[in-house]
């Protein structure tokens, strides 16, 4: 499962539900603009190897329907080239507090 990445241009963060652990769900930095929400994801080396082997990427959207989505290997901003920040593992959420 890819990890959410903060990036130049992100202007809000969707927070993970308090009821979920950081292994189940992470905060998601996004750019919300012009009727779209753009996020950036980093794959592990094993995931990259698998994509290179199979040529496919899977997308899961929670809910009862699927909104229009795009999966791309380049930034999706018009007129800009967003910069993904270096990977920083998400903080582990404390449970039982």
N, C-alpha and C positions, 0 to 999 in steps of 0.2 A: 504494500500500500504506500503510495507516495506521501511525502510530508509537505504540508503547506509551507510556502516560502514568502517572507516579507519582500516587498519590491518597491522601487522608486515609483511613486504615483499612487500607491495604495492610500485610500482616504478613509477607510473604516475597517473595523474588525468584527466579524461574527464570532461571538463567544460560544465556546462549547457548553452544553448543558451541564449544570451543577451535578446532575444525577449520573453523569458518565465520567469514567476515569480518563486520564490522558492517553491511555493505551487504546481506548475506544473512540475518542474524538478529540480534536485539537482546535484551538482558536484558529480562525481563518482570515488573514489579511486580504482585503479585496480593494479593487477600484470600482466604485459604483458611479456610473456616468452614462448619460444618453440612453437610458433604458436597458443597460446591460450591467452585469456584475462579472468582473474578471478576477480570477485567482491564478496563482502560480504554484506549481507542485514540483518537488524534486524526487526522482526515483532513486532507489538504492542501486548499488552496482549490480546486485543479483537481478533486480527488476529490469535494468537496462540490458543486461545480457539476455534475459528472456524476451524482451521486446525485439532485440536484434535477431534472435533466433526465430521468433514466430511472425514478426511484423505486425502484431496486433496490440491494441491497448483496450482495456475494459473500462467502462464507465458505469457507476452505480449512482442513482439519484433516489433519495428516500422520498416517499410520498405515494400518492395514488395515480399520478400522471407524470409524464416527462416533459419539462419545458424545452424549448429549442436550446441546444447546447453545441459547443464547438470544442474539439480537442485539437491542440496545435503544438508544434515544436518551436514556435516563435511568438514574440509578444503580440498581443491583440489590440494594442492602442492605435488609434489613427494618428499618424504623423509623429510618433515617438518610438523609441526603442527602449522599453523598460529594462531596468537592471535588477536582476534577482540578487538578493543579499546572500552572503555566505551562509551555509547551513548552520543553524544553532538548534540543537535538539530541544523539543518543547519541555517545559518544566513539568515535573510529575505533580499531579493534583493530589493534595492530601485528602484522605478519606476519614470519615468518622468525626469531623469537627462541626 
